Amino acid sequence: MTGKRRPAAKGRGTPSRTRPSPEDATPPPPTAAPPAIGEIPIPGAAKPHPALGLGLWALGRWSPEDEARTKATIGRAYERGIRWFDTAEVYGGGRSERLLGEVLERAAGGGPDAYVETKVSWEHLRPAQVRASVINSLERLGRHSIDLYLVHGPDPRADLAETLRALEALWKEGKVGAIGVSNFSVEDLEAAAKGLTEARIVVNQVRYNLFDREDADPVREYCRDHGILIEAYTPMARGLLHGRYLDGKSVPTEVRQFAHRFFEPERLPGLVERARRLRALAREADVPLASIALHWLARQGAAPVIGMSRPEQVDSNLAAWGVRPPDEVLDRADAIARGERA
Ligand SMILES: NC(=O)c1ccc[n+]([C@@H]2O[C@H](COP(=O)([O-])OP(=O)(O)OC[C@H]3O[C@@H](n4cnc5c(N)ncnc54)[C@H](OP(=O)(O)O)[C@@H]3O)[C@@H](O)[C@H]2O)c1
């Protein structure tokens, strides 16, 4: 892989006239004009990559009664200018892709300007499986092409070069617009790249937020040096960086369960203490806490993909994106999140 590049977004950080409260507890009125989201050009990809996206992993928690809310959330996101939608064949056993396809079809005649990203499961990495997964995702999404197609995670039993070779063939056929990976280490990226001759890996989607950052992890430096955009998942630490759980509310089991080691009982009090200090910083700087979380990531060259489960969250997150905290505030936030004392 060649083409050294440090991803830089255009049009990010445009100040917004509407500011949510630091805790994002009060959504702004839906009539407030959404901020420009911005794009990140990616060499070798058919379309520029939007700087902020909606993640469709836990939308509606997959129960039928939440379907209307899920669709309303996707619809609101599209209406308010979000174009990057992140899903996967494993999300809700295909339901996430299907709902996205339905909303885009109804709301926007197929959403030709949407940036649709989906993923092949780590259990489907053999070439014939990859092809079948792409065909099935296209059918569920109701599209002819997937803008960005990721390998959801490495499988030590799979030959990653073979998997990527199969993906390159689908890229040449136009079924996928660009190829990416997720949860890949430097070794995985190097092994995978061996399968590509003309296409390149344009994205690595990893867990990344102010608290969950593993500063010593070499993968981000590798990606920066090889022009691979980092997509940051779990950017809001499952709501903690919206100010949740800071006033005594306990973390629900379902959030705890799917939060890796994040909300382990021995870790939580320290996290809450640092998140409270971040909230105080946000109040002092008169910016939303979520703005600090999002723009700290953007400043690292990462593109956050936020999970949102209701339309008001779309408004609130967009309003937070529209407020770019000063660098000095982001520097202090960085130090607080690392546990440094003033
Ligand atoms: N590649 C991978 O392996 C991988 C793994 C995990 C996630 N992802 C992707 O990344 C996306 C986001 O990650 P994530 O869902 O783990 O974490 P996240 O974005 O850090 O947190 C999402 C949660 O924050 C809460 N939230 C969102 N907006 C809010 C607001 N304005 N105010 C208050 N709370 C708000 C919502 O909780 P409630 O729903 O409870 O209201 C939402 O479910 C996923 O949807 C998925 O697309 C990828």
The ligand as a Tripos MOL2 file, in Angstrom:
@<TRIPOS>MOLECULE
LIG
   48    52     1     0     0
SMALL
NO_CHARGES

@<TRIPOS>ATOM
      1 N1        -16.5450   -2.9190   13.8190 N.am      1 LIG1
      2 C1        -16.9190   -3.3260   15.0130 C.2       1 LIG1
      3 O1        -16.4870   -4.3770   15.5150 O.2       1 LIG1
      4 C2        -17.8750   -2.4630   15.8090 C.ar      1 LIG1
      5 C3        -18.0840   -2.7070   17.1810 C.ar      1 LIG1
      6 C4        -18.9600   -1.8680   17.8780 C.ar      1 LIG1
      7 C5        -19.6030   -0.8370   17.2200 C.ar      1 LIG1
      8 N2        -19.4130   -0.6510   15.8650 N.ar      1 LIG1
      9 C6        -20.1090    0.4370   15.1200 C.3       1 LIG1
     10 O2        -19.9740    1.6650   15.8150 O.3       1 LIG1
     11 C7        -21.2720    2.1980   16.1140 C.3       1 LIG1
     12 C8        -21.2350    3.0330   17.3850 C.3       1 LIG1
     13 O3        -20.6840    2.3320   18.4700 O.3       1 LIG1
     14 P1        -21.4610    1.9980   19.8110 P.3       1 LIG1
     15 O4        -22.9080    1.9190   19.5680 O.co2     1 LIG1
     16 O5        -20.7280    0.8720   20.4100 O.co2     1 LIG1
     17 O6        -21.1310    3.1960   20.8100 O.3       1 LIG1
     18 P2        -21.3130    4.7840   20.9590 P.3       1 LIG1
     19 O7        -21.5410    5.4240   19.6530 O.co2     1 LIG1
     20 O8        -20.1600    5.2170   21.7830 O.co2     1 LIG1
     21 O9        -22.5970    4.8900   21.8910 O.3       1 LIG1
     22 C9        -23.8580    4.6710   21.3860 C.3       1 LIG1
     23 C10       -24.9110    4.9210   22.4500 C.3       1 LIG1
     24 O10       -24.7920    6.2240   23.0050 O.3       1 LIG1
     25 C11       -26.0800    6.7110   23.3300 C.3       1 LIG1
     26 N3        -26.2670    8.0090   22.6770 N.ar      1 LIG1
     27 C12       -26.1300    8.3190   21.3720 C.ar      1 LIG1
     28 N4        -26.3780    9.6200   21.1590 N.ar      1 LIG1
     29 C13       -26.7100   10.1510   22.3600 C.ar      1 LIG1
     30 C14       -27.0570   11.4490   22.7930 C.ar      1 LIG1
     31 N5        -27.1210   12.4670   21.9250 N.pl3     1 LIG1
     32 N6        -27.3000   11.6410   24.1090 N.ar      1 LIG1
     33 C15       -27.2240   10.6170   24.9830 C.ar      1 LIG1
     34 N7        -26.8930    9.3450   24.6280 N.ar      1 LIG1
     35 C16       -26.6380    9.1200   23.3320 C.ar      1 LIG1
     36 C17       -27.1010    5.7340   22.7810 C.3       1 LIG1
     37 O11       -27.5740    4.9170   23.8590 O.3       1 LIG1
     38 P3        -29.1180    4.4060   23.9320 P.3       1 LIG1
     39 O12       -29.3480    3.6780   22.6720 O.co2     1 LIG1
     40 O13       -29.0970    3.5490   25.1580 O.co2     1 LIG1
     41 O14       -29.9670    5.6470   24.0720 O.co2     1 LIG1
     42 C18       -26.2880    4.8930   21.8210 C.3       1 LIG1
     43 O15       -26.7440    3.5890   21.6600 O.3       1 LIG1
     44 C19       -22.1750    0.9510   16.1640 C.3       1 LIG1
     45 O16       -23.5290    1.2620   15.9660 O.3       1 LIG1
     46 C20       -21.6030    0.1530   15.0020 C.3       1 LIG1
     47 O17       -22.0990    0.6630   13.7730 O.3       1 LIG1
     48 C21       -18.5490   -1.4330   15.1700 C.ar      1 LIG1
@<TRIPOS>BOND
     1     1     2 1
     2     2     3 2
     3     2     4 1
     4     4     5 ar
     5     4    48 ar
     6     5     6 ar
     7     6     7 ar
     8     7     8 ar
     9     8     9 1
    10     8    48 ar
    11     9    10 1
    12     9    46 1
    13    10    11 1
    14    11    12 1
    15    11    44 1
    16    12    13 1
    17    13    14 1
    18    14    15 2
    19    14    16 1
    20    14    17 1
    21    17    18 1
    22    18    19 2
    23    18    20 1
    24    18    21 1
    25    21    22 1
    26    22    23 1
    27    23    24 1
    28    23    42 1
    29    24    25 1
    30    25    26 1
    31    25    36 1
    32    26    27 ar
    33    26    35 ar
    34    27    28 ar
    35    28    29 ar
    36    29    30 ar
    37    29    35 ar
    38    30    31 1
    39    30    32 ar
    40    32    33 ar
    41    33    34 ar
    42    34    35 ar
    43    36    37 1
    44    36    42 1
    45    37    38 1
    46    38    39 2
    47    38    40 1
    48    38    41 1
    49    42    43 1
    50    44    45 1
    51    44    46 1
    52    46    47 1
@<TRIPOS>SUBSTRUCTURE
     1 LIG1         1 GROUP 0 **** ****
